[in-house]
Amino acid sequence: MKLYEMGNDSLRDQNTIRDIEYLLQQPAEQDQRVCLACDKRCECSQPLTCTCMCSAACGHAPFAMSSEPDRYPIEEKVVSLVYGFNALRICAPYWSCEGHNHANGELFRVPQIWFYSKSMIYPQLIGHYIGALEFEKKITYPWHICLTYANNPLETGFSLEPNMKIISDPQLHIMQKDVAIIADNFATDLKKHAQSYIAEYERKHKG
């Protein structure tokens, strides 16, 4: 059944395009450190701003990206995706889990990341990007974006997680493999996806 369809709203569209452009304007990983709490000097020239050693594989990253580094460093299997979200600089992650099994091997908790967003278009972009990975069969399971609990009542929280409603045989090691694939060049590839949004908008409004 066809329901109400939103009409044209040029101001809304312009605001959305502005938000996408804001994402594209964020510093690349090689231009600014992703772990803002990092206090490690690089090996090449020693400044705290150099990014020559920065990557999700950095042994300091699990601590620098955690609000409680001594007690709760980021778990190994989800570090790369937390790093990717931080590299976007506009979708701050505030909780993560690499997923866990019970002692009997039964799935207990799925891998997921909870994050805030400065615009509603960013979760949509992430969702479409994840959908493209699934369509291209680069990831095994379907993943989706959900609304979730937010620590700040004035913020809206989102989670990226496997869609358990349509996964018949969930396996933690496969989900964790998906996490690594999603995380690979996450910020860079998402920006390419964002550029395609702008190109499509300009194509439809040409002239």
N, C-alpha and C positions, 0 to 999 in steps of 0.2 A: 504494500500500500504506500503510495507516494504521499509524503507529508510536506509540511511547510518548508520552502526553500528560501534561504536568505537572499535578499536582493543585492544589487550592487551598492557598495559603500566605499567610495573612493578614499575617504579619510582613514577608514579601517585598513584598507589595502596599503595605503601609504605608510601607516604606522607599522604594519607587519613587515613591509619591505625595509623600513628603517631598522627594525630589530634584526633582520637577517644581515643587513649591511654591518650592523654593530658586531655581530658574530664574526664576520669576515675581517673586521678591522682589529681583532684581538691579536696580540703578539704570537708569533709562531713559537714552537718549542725551542728552536735554536736561537731565538731572539730574547727570550726571557725565561728564567727558571720557572718550572711548573710547581715545584714544592716551595711555596713562599716562606715556609719556616726553615728552609735549608740554611745551615750555618757552616757548611763544608767548603773549604777553599779548593779550587780546581788545581790540577797538577801543572798546567801549562804556564799560568801567569799569576796564580794565587788569589785573584779577586773573588769576592763573594757573588758577583753578578755573572761571571762567566758560565756558559752552559755546555762547555766541551765534554763534561763527564755526565751530563744529565740524561737519564733514561729511566724507564720503568724497572730496568734491571739493576739500578743503583741499590746497593745494600742499605743505604740510609733512607731511601724513599718510603719504606713501610712505617718508619718512625716520623719522618718529616711531614707526612700527610695525615697523621693521626692527631686527634685532639688530646689523647692520653697515650703518648708514645711509650711510656714505661710499662703501662699495664696492658694496653691494647694496640700494638702495632698492626698495621693492615695485614690481613692474612695473605699468604703466599700466592694462592691461586686466583686472587682477585686484585692484587696490586696493580697489574697492568691496566685493568679497566678503570680503577680509581684514578690512576695517573692520567688516563685518557680524558676522563671527565674534568679533572683539574686543568688539563691542557686547553679545554674549551674556554675556561675562565668566566663563563656565564651560567654554568649549571653546577653549582657547588655541591659535591656529594657530602652527605652528613651521616651516613651509616652504610656499612657494607658487610657482606658475608660470602665466604667462598663456597658455602654449602657443606653439609655434614650428613653422615650416615649414622644410624644406630649401631650398636655393637654387633647386631645380627646382620648388618649389611643393608638394612632397609633405609630408604631415603628419609631423613629427618628434617632437613632444611635445605632449600634450594639456593644456589648462588644468586645474589641480587645486590643492587645498589640503589639506595634512596638518595634523591637529589632535589635541590631547589632549582627554580628556573626564573630568570629575569623576564621571560616572555612565554606566552603559551605556544608560540610557534616553535620553540626549541624542542620540547618533548615530541611534537609532531614530526619535526625533522629527524629526530633520533629514531622514532618509530618507523618512519618510511625507510630510513637507512637500514635498520635491522630487517625490515621486510624484504628489502632488495637482496641482502645477504642470504636470506632464506630462499627467495625465488631463484637465486643463482646457485643454490645448493652448496653454499660455502659453510653454512652452519647446519647442524643436524635437526635441532629442535626449533619450534616456533617460539619466539620471544615477544613480549609486548610491554607497553608502558601502562602503568596503573597509578591512580591517585592513592596516596597513602598518608600515614600520620606525619604531621610536621611538628617539630619542636617549637617553632615560632608560630603563634596563632595568626600572624599577619602574612605568613608565607603559605604557598601551596606546595605540598610534598608529592613527589612522583617516585615510582620505583621502576627499574628495568629488571625483568625477571622472566624465567621460562613460563609459557602459558600452560599451566598444569591441567587445565580443563580439556585440552586436546592432545595431551601426551599420554599414550597408552602404557608405555613401559619406560618410566623415567630412570635414567642411570646417571649418577652423580659425575662419574668420570667423563661422560659425553657432554654434560652441561658445562663442566669446567674446560673442556676442549673448545666448546662454543665461546666461552668467555675470552679465551686467548685469541680466537679469530676475530671476535668483535672488537677487541682492544687494539689489534694490530693496525697502526696508523689511524686510530679512531678520530682524533681531532682533524687531521689533514683530510681524510676521506669525507668526514661530515661536512667540512667546508666546501668541498667539491659538490656535494649534494645540495648544499645551500645555494651555490652559484647556479645550479640548474633550476632552482625555484625562481631566481631572479630572471634568468634567461627566458623561462616559460612565461613569466608575467610580462616581460617586455615584448615578447612575440605576440601575445594576445592583445597588447595595448599599443602596438606599433601604429604610428600615425595618429 
